[in-house]
Amino acid sequence: ISVAGRSLEVNHMDPITAAIVAALSAGAASGATDVAKKMIVDGYEALKSLLKKKFGGNSDAADALDKLQAKPDSEGRQKTLAEELGAVNAASDPELMIAARSLLELVKALPHGEQHILHVAKGANIAQASGGSTATVTRNIYENPAKKTKD
């Protein structure tokens, strides 16, 4: 994600961590209206509150979030939050995912054309698209006649 001229590496983060990091960075973004900033703050606070409600205000995930909020540019704290959210399987919670996606959409809507959400896909049969385009995967499986065995 690039916000206010700063590039943030979020391609290895779960969507919840990515939304939090983006929102914290967007708080320093110039060019956003007061209304847009308030919407992002409100979305961030809602996600933060939901995380603490689900996992506890004294949980490792909540602690990691509070520490990241104090130093949002710290890659170590970003990774710690991602690790703690992974430990509680936060990305499998539909309510958290909806809140995170909503927050990311608010950040992406800021008036900075250089913003991009990066996704890295690993594995077989994966396609990625950007900018409203589409991507497909076509697999051609050919049978190797040399490997056929006779019954």
Disulfide bonds with the S-S distance in Angstrom:
none
